[in-house]
Amino acid sequence: MVRRERPEADEGMPRWVKIFLIVGLALAVLIPVAVLAGHGPGRHLGHAAVPGAAIGGRG
């Protein structure tokens, strides 16, 4: 039976760095997509918090 050797600790990036990068890239893509699709933070403020000009009123 051939036993695999573990890679050296100095080879490549640590696992936590890879996971951090993947999560960061996913958020960097998903947040702008959600905002452009109309699911941004302004959706939860209600009409009272939005200036009148932003909703088509007369300020």
C-alpha atoms as one frame of an Amber mdcrd trajectory, in Angstrom:
protein
   0.000   0.000   0.000   1.396   3.391  -0.993   1.017   6.076   1.604   0.547
   9.638   0.434   2.758  12.203   1.998   1.198  15.369   3.300   2.256  18.479
   1.416   4.705  20.712   3.185   3.235  23.506   5.284   5.025  26.115   3.160
   3.446  25.016  -0.115   0.617  27.240  -1.331  -1.849  29.259   0.699  -3.317
  28.063   3.979  -6.842  26.661   3.795  -8.333  29.513   5.835  -6.991  32.050
   3.329  -8.578  30.180   0.429 -11.921  29.998   2.230 -11.733  33.697   3.132
 -11.031  34.601  -0.513 -13.868  32.436  -1.831 -16.372  33.935   0.625 -15.130
  37.465  -0.135 -15.399  36.969  -3.880 -18.872  35.483  -3.531 -20.014  38.510
  -1.511 -18.343  40.881  -3.958 -20.474  39.364  -6.723 -23.739  38.752  -4.870
 -24.106  42.158  -3.175 -23.992  44.245  -6.390 -26.306  41.753  -8.118 -28.806
  42.028  -5.246 -28.641  45.846  -5.240 -29.119  46.030  -9.010 -32.031  43.594
  -8.768 -33.819  45.907  -6.331 -33.032  44.099  -3.101 -30.738  46.753  -1.648
 -30.789  48.287   1.826 -33.085  51.132   0.721 -35.858  48.622   0.291 -36.082
  48.223   4.075 -36.146  51.920   4.981 -39.750  52.594   4.070 -41.069  55.626
   2.214 -40.687  58.020   5.169 -36.898  57.674   5.118 -36.596  58.240   1.364
 -36.519  61.864   0.131 -39.535  62.887  -1.918 -37.475  63.510  -5.043 -36.243
  59.907  -4.934 -39.779  58.499  -5.096 -41.124  60.983  -7.618 -42.693  63.495
  -5.237 -41.988  67.205  -4.856 -39.419  67.044  -2.057
